[in-house]
Amino acid sequence: MGELKVKFLMGPPECNDKNIPYYSEEFINTLSEKLGEKIVYAEINEVAEEALPIYFIASGGAENAFQAIYKKTTEPYILLTTPAYNSLAASMEIMGFLQERGLKGEILHGSFDDIAERIKNLKKIAEAKKRLSTMKLACFGEPGGLIASYSDFETLKKRCGTELIMFGLDELVSEFNKGGYPENKYTSELKNKGFNLDEVEKALNVYGALKRLIEKYDLDGVTVKCFDLLNMIHTTGCLALAILNAEGIPAACEGDQKSMISMAVMQALVGDAGFMANPSCMDTKTNEIIFAHCTLPINMPDKYDLVTHFESGIGVAITSDIIPQAMTIFKCDETMSRHCAERAELVETMHRSDLCRTQMCLKLNDGLDYFLTRPISNHHIIIKGDWKNLIEEFFASL
């Protein structure tokens, strides 16, 4: 069980019931069980280091104590309350104080289940913002023909602290020529798929090269202009990106900078890798889109096989099957002022010969208007589960 540090505040003893500390301890213990994380009292300097600082307003009269220390943390100010001892009333007074100063905050009040669920979501958002603020993402080659997939490096840095670094493909090719890759469950699995072993080894050497460069430059994510690799080293980056994404390292194809940023946001917020794919065809009557690409996180499908890369017919790519379930389609740009978060249901995975190797038919809940009138370029990120509300709240918090 993890640990969540909160700042305990109550009114002066002469104004409050002596049972407040005991009641508060019982309240915190019950909430800890619902949260799955032990809540402990800590000094404000320790609480300020948490991704989500929380003030536990245990009773009326805590307002002055809050006023004396609130500048130690930044907004949003999260006030945890109980249904007793004027905890809620004191928190509303504090909220009025914050609003007069143009500061944002939120009172946590209600059932233990509701409060615990709210803390979990607020923590995900706060931790994602903290994680993004220290991320370093590398571009090995520019998007090239993807004319709407470039990003402004300075804008991204200002908006969320994430750093984009540009490298030439020559550095990746040089590292590839050294050969070698770390053996793990994914590499073993791939080599036992019965595909041409020489081609698999070559593709895994791309993975090894990227892993060494990630370690060398302390990178948190990459995008690779993989089509250029076809001529340079006669293989693709499909398997390399599939493994990296499964390992929790956002890895995008085709040098696409916006997709890499989007994948990094999802990894930070949801903790899951996404399938970067392009819409191949749409049905405006059924609100269905077929998305396709030659790679996806290798731990995402229920079953997968190896084939050649679609456009070139060389190298190694992935074709997969996933059972129907809820999905989220996501994309953002570097300004963080434009994003798409669409609920969808996976109708089926397909194996057409005229599309990239992994294919998903998704039925969208809210229609196709965004994709036809204001898409953030062509590639989008598909994640298992319904994350729309969390995504919307994350961007609202920015």
VEXTI-259124 format. One line per 8 residues: number of its first residue (from 1); their letters; for each residue x, y, z of C-alpha. Coordinates in nm, 2 decimals, padded with zeros to 4 digits. Layout:
NUM	a	X:Y:Z; ... $
//
This chain:
1	mgelkvkf	00.00:00.00:00.00; 00.13:00.34:-00.10; 00.13:00.65:00.12; -00.04:00.99:00.07; 00.07:01.28:00.29; -00.19:01.54:00.39; -00.18:01.85:00.61; -00.41:01.81:00.91 $
9	lmgppecn	-00.58:02.14:01.02; -00.83:02.20:01.30; -00.94:02.50:01.51; -00.79:02.59:01.85; -00.86:02.34:02.13; -01.06:02.59:02.33; -01.31:02.62:02.05; -01.35:02.25:01.95 $
17	dknipyys	-01.45:01.91:02.09; -01.17:01.70:02.23; -01.30:01.40:02.03; -01.21:01.56:01.69; -00.86:01.40:01.66; -01.01:01.05:01.73; -01.30:01.10:01.49; -01.06:01.23:01.23 $
25	eefintls	-00.83:00.93:01.27; -01.12:00.69:01.22; -01.24:00.89:00.92; -00.88:00.88:00.76; -00.84:00.51:00.83; -01.17:00.43:00.65; -01.09:00.66:00.36; -00.74:00.49:00.33 $
33	eklgekiv	-00.90:00.15:00.29; -01.13:00.28:00.01; -00.84:00.46:-00.15; -00.60:00.17:-00.13; -00.34:00.40:00.00; -00.24:00.49:00.36; -00.32:00.86:00.44; -00.08:01.01:00.69 $
41	yaeineva	-00.05:01.35:00.85; 00.27:01.54:00.76; 00.42:01.89:00.79; 00.33:02.14:00.51; 00.68:02.13:00.35; 00.64:01.75:00.30; 00.29:01.79:00.17; 00.40:02.06:-00.07 $
49	eealpiyf	00.63:01.80:-00.24; 00.33:01.57:-00.32; 00.20:01.59:-00.68; -00.14:01.66:-00.52; -00.11:01.86:-00.19; -00.43:01.80:00.02; -00.54:01.99:00.33; -00.75:01.79:00.57 $
57	iasggaen	-00.99:02.05:00.73; -01.09:01.86:01.04; -01.31:02.12:01.21; -01.44:02.47:01.22; -01.18:02.73:01.32; -00.92:02.59:01.09; -00.94:02.89:00.86; -00.67:03.09:01.02 $
65	afqaiykk	-00.43:02.79:01.03; -00.49:02.75:00.65; -00.44:03.12:00.59; -00.10:03.11:00.76; 00.04:02.83:00.54; -00.15:02.82:00.21; 00.13:03.00:00.01; 00.35:02.70:00.07 $
73	ttepyill	00.15:02.52:-00.20; 00.00:02.62:-00.53; -00.34:02.58:-00.68; -00.56:02.39:-00.71; -00.62:02.38:-00.33; -00.78:02.05:-00.24; -00.98:02.06:00.09; -01.07:01.72:00.24 $
81	ttpaynsl	-01.38:01.74:00.47; -01.58:01.53:00.71; -01.96:01.55:00.77; -01.90:01.66:01.13; -01.75:01.93:01.35; -01.82:02.21:01.10; -01.55:02.08:00.87; -01.75:02.16:00.56 $
89	aasmeimg	-01.84:02.51:00.68; -01.48:02.59:00.75; -01.38:02.46:00.40; -01.64:02.68:00.23; -01.50:02.98:00.42; -01.16:02.89:00.29; -01.29:02.85:-00.06; -01.44:03.20:-00.05 $
97	flqerglk	-01.10:03.33:00.07; -00.93:03.16:-00.23; -01.18:03.28:-00.48; -01.13:03.64:-00.37; -00.76:03.60:-00.46; -00.84:03.44:-00.80; -00.72:03.10:-00.68; -00.87:02.76:-00.77 $
105	geilhgsf	-00.97:02.50:-00.53; -01.20:02.21:-00.46; -01.38:02.07:-00.16; -01.39:01.69:-00.13; -01.71:01.59:00.05; -01.95:01.30:00.03; -01.93:00.92:00.07; -01.60:00.75:00.12 $
113	ddiaerik	-01.63:00.58:-00.22; -01.69:00.91:-00.39; -01.41:01.09:-00.21; -01.16:00.81:-00.28; -01.25:00.80:-00.65; -01.21:01.18:-00.68; -00.87:01.17:-00.51; -00.76:00.90:-00.75 $
121	nlkkiaea	-00.86:01.11:-01.05; -00.71:01.43:-00.91; -00.39:01.24:-00.84; -00.37:01.10:-01.19; -00.40:01.45:-01.33; -00.15:01.61:-01.09; 00.10:01.33:-01.14; 00.07:01.35:-01.51 $
129	kkrlstmk	00.14:01.72:-01.51; 00.44:01.66:-01.29; 00.57:01.37:-01.51; 00.53:01.58:-01.83; 00.72:01.87:-01.68; 01.04:01.66:-01.67; 01.00:01.45:-01.99; 01.26:01.45:-02.27 $
137	lacfgepg	01.13:01.33:-02.60; 01.35:01.26:-02.90; 01.28:01.30:-03.27; 01.50:01.08:-03.49; 01.43:01.24:-03.83; 01.16:01.50:-03.92; 00.80:01.41:-04.02; 00.88:01.49:-04.38 $
145	gliasysd	00.56:01.43:-04.58; 00.35:01.46:-04.27; 00.30:01.84:-04.32; 00.08:01.89:-04.02; 00.27:01.67:-03.78; 00.55:01.91:-03.68; 00.55:02.07:-03.34; 00.69:02.39:-03.20 $
153	fetlkkrc	00.95:02.28:-02.94; 00.94:02.61:-02.74; 00.57:02.62:-02.72; 00.56:02.27:-02.57; 00.83:02.35:-02.32; 00.63:02.66:-02.21; 00.30:02.48:-02.19; 00.39:02.17:-01.99 $
161	gtelimfg	00.77:02.16:-01.94; 00.83:01.87:-02.19; 01.15:01.90:-02.39; 01.17:01.79:-02.75; 01.52:01.71:-02.89; 01.60:01.66:-03.26; 01.85:01.40:-03.38; 01.94:01.29:-03.73 $
169	ldelvsef	01.87:00.93:-03.84; 02.24:00.88:-03.89; 02.29:00.85:-03.52; 02.02:00.58:-03.50; 02.17:00.39:-03.80; 02.52:00.41:-03.65; 02.39:00.26:-03.33; 02.20:-00.01:-03.52 $
177	nkggypen	02.52:-00.11:-03.70; 02.68:-00.20:-03.36; 02.41:-00.47:-03.33; 02.27:-00.63:-03.02; 01.96:-00.58:-02.80; 01.85:-00.67:-02.45; 01.68:-01.01:-02.42; 01.35:-01.00:-02.25 $
185	kytselkn	01.00:-01.17:-02.26; 00.90:-00.97:-02.57; 01.21:-01.05:-02.77; 01.18:-01.42:-02.69; 00.82:-01.42:-02.78; 00.89:-01.25:-03.11; 01.16:-01.49:-03.20; 00.93:-01.79:-03.14 $
193	kgfnldev	00.66:-01.67:-03.37; 00.79:-01.87:-03.66; 00.87:-01.57:-03.89; 01.19:-01.54:-04.08; 01.44:-01.53:-03.80; 01.70:-01.32:-03.99; 01.44:-01.05:-04.04; 01.33:-01.06:-03.68 $
201	ekalnvyg	01.69:-01.03:-03.56; 01.74:-00.73:-03.79; 01.42:-00.56:-03.66; 01.52:-00.63:-03.30; 01.86:-00.46:-03.36; 01.66:-00.14:-03.42; 01.50:-00.19:-03.08; 01.85:-00.24:-02.93 $
209	alkrliek	01.98:00.07:-03.09; 01.69:00.28:-02.96; 01.72:00.14:-02.61; 02.09:00.24:-02.60; 02.01:00.59:-02.73; 01.73:00.63:-02.48; 01.97:00.54:-02.20; 02.25:00.75:-02.33 $
217	ydldgvtv	02.04:01.07:-02.36; 01.80:00.99:-02.07; 01.50:01.00:-02.30; 01.14:00.93:-02.20; 01.00:00.88:-02.55; 01.09:00.88:-02.92; 00.96:00.92:-03.27; 01.14:00.77:-03.57 $
225	kcfdllnm	01.11:00.86:-03.94; 01.08:00.49:-04.01; 01.02:00.50:-04.38; 01.37:00.63:-04.44; 01.51:00.33:-04.25; 01.38:00.11:-04.53; 01.65:00.23:-04.77; 01.91:00.29:-04.50 $
233	ihttgcla	01.91:-00.04:-04.32; 01.65:-00.25:-04.51; 01.41:-00.31:-04.22; 01.14:-00.12:-04.03; 01.10:00.02:-03.68; 00.77:-00.16:-03.63; 00.89:-00.42:-03.37; 01.11:-00.17:-03.19 $
241	lailnaeg	00.83:00.07:-03.14; 00.59:-00.22:-03.04; 00.83:-00.33:-02.76; 00.91:00.02:-02.64; 00.54:00.11:-02.61; 00.48:-00.21:-02.41; 00.77:-00.11:-02.18; 00.60:00.22:-02.11 $
249	ipaacegd	00.82:00.43:-02.34; 00.60:00.63:-02.58; 00.73:00.55:-02.93; 00.57:00.70:-03.25; 00.62:00.62:-03.62; 00.70:00.83:-03.92; 00.88:01.11:-03.72; 00.53:01.23:-03.61 $
257	qksmisma	00.59:01.48:-03.34; 00.23:01.55:-03.24; 00.16:01.18:-03.21; 00.46:01.13:-02.99; 00.34:01.41:-02.76; -00.01:01.26:-02.75; 00.13:00.92:-02.66; 00.34:01.08:-02.39 $
265	vmqalvgd	00.04:01.25:-02.24; -00.16:00.93:-02.24; 00.13:00.74:-02.08; 00.16:01.00:-01.81; -00.21:01.03:-01.75; -00.35:00.68:-01.80; -00.03:00.47:-01.75; -00.11:00.28:-02.07 $
273	agfmanps	00.04:00.27:-02.42; -00.17:00.36:-02.72; -00.20:00.24:-03.07; -00.09:00.51:-03.32; -00.29:00.46:-03.64; -00.44:00.65:-03.92; -00.81:00.65:-04.02; -00.83:00.45:-04.35 $
281	cmdtktne	-01.20:00.47:-04.42; -01.52:00.60:-04.26; -01.89:00.52:-04.28; -02.09:00.84:-04.19; -02.41:00.64:-04.16; -02.28:00.40:-03.89; -02.02:00.64:-03.74; -01.76:00.37:-03.79 $
289	iifahctl	-01.39:00.43:-03.87; -01.13:00.17:-03.97; -00.79:00.26:-03.82; -00.48:00.08:-03.94; -00.10:00.08:-03.88; 00.18:-00.18:-03.89; 00.28:-00.15:-03.52; 00.11:-00.13:-03.19 $
297	pinmpdky	00.21:-00.19:-02.82; 00.30:-00.56:-02.82; 00.11:-00.61:-02.49; -00.21:-00.46:-02.63; -00.36:-00.73:-02.85; -00.51:-01.06:-02.73; -00.33:-01.24:-03.01; -00.08:-01.13:-03.28 $
305	dlvthfes	00.13:-01.26:-03.56; 00.42:-01.13:-03.77; 00.40:-01.02:-04.13; 00.59:-00.79:-04.36; 00.55:-00.41:-04.35; 00.25:-00.31:-04.56; 00.38:-00.04:-04.80; 00.72:-00.19:-04.86 $
313	gigvaits	00.66:-00.56:-04.83; 00.99:-00.60:-04.63; 01.09:-00.61:-04.26; 00.86:-00.73:-03.99; 00.52:-00.58:-03.88; 00.24:-00.69:-03.66; -00.11:-00.81:-03.74; -00.34:-00.85:-03.44 $
321	diipqamt	-00.67:-00.95:-03.28; -00.84:-00.77:-02.99; -01.18:-00.86:-02.84; -01.45:-00.59:-02.88; -01.44:-00.35:-02.59; -01.46:00.02:-02.50; -01.18:00.24:-02.65; -01.08:00.61:-02.64 $
329	ifkcdetm	-00.95:00.79:-02.95; -00.71:01.07:-02.85; -00.49:01.34:-03.01; -00.35:01.67:-02.90; -00.10:01.93:-03.03; 00.19:02.09:-02.86; -00.01:02.40:-02.76; -00.23:02.18:-02.53 $
337	srhcaera	-00.52:02.40:-02.64; -00.64:02.16:-02.91; -00.72:01.80:-02.83; -00.96:01.52:-02.93; -01.10:01.27:-02.69; -01.37:01.05:-02.84; -01.55:00.75:-02.69; -01.56:00.45:-02.92 $
345	elvetmhr	-01.65:00.08:-02.92; -01.42:-00.17:-03.09; -01.64:-00.35:-03.34; -01.38:-00.59:-03.47; -01.01:-00.63:-03.56; -00.97:-00.71:-03.93; -00.71:-00.86:-04.17; -00.76:-00.68:-04.50 $
353	sdlcrtqm	-00.48:-00.71:-04.76; -00.51:-00.35:-04.87; -00.44:-00.18:-04.54; -00.16:-00.16:-04.28; -00.13:-00.48:-04.09; -00.32:-00.41:-03.76; -00.67:-00.29:-03.83; -00.95:-00.18:-03.59 $
361	clklndgl	-01.30:-00.09:-03.68; -01.43:00.15:-03.42; -01.78:00.28:-03.37; -01.78:00.64:-03.24; -02.04:00.76:-02.99; -02.05:01.12:-03.10; -02.02:01.10:-03.48; -01.74:01.18:-03.72 $
369	dyfltrpi	-01.77:01.56:-03.75; -01.43:01.62:-03.58; -01.24:01.39:-03.82; -01.40:01.54:-04.13; -01.38:01.91:-04.04; -01.11:01.98:-03.78; -00.87:01.68:-03.73; -00.53:01.73:-03.56 $
377	snhhiiik	-00.36:01.57:-03.86; -00.42:01.21:-03.96; -00.26:00.98:-03.69; -00.46:00.93:-03.37; -00.39:00.73:-03.06; -00.63:00.45:-02.95; -00.63:00.34:-02.59; -00.82:00.06:-02.42 $
385	gdwknlie	-01.10:00.19:-02.19; -01.31:00.49:-02.15; -01.09:00.78:-02.05; -01.28:01.07:-02.20; -01.38:01.24:-01.87; -01.03:01.22:-01.73; -00.88:01.36:-02.04; -01.12:01.65:-02.06 $
393	effasl	-01.05:01.73:-01.69; -00.68:01.71:-01.75; -00.69:01.97:-02.03; -00.93:02.19:-01.84; -00.68:02.19:-01.55; -00.41:02.33:-01.78 $
//
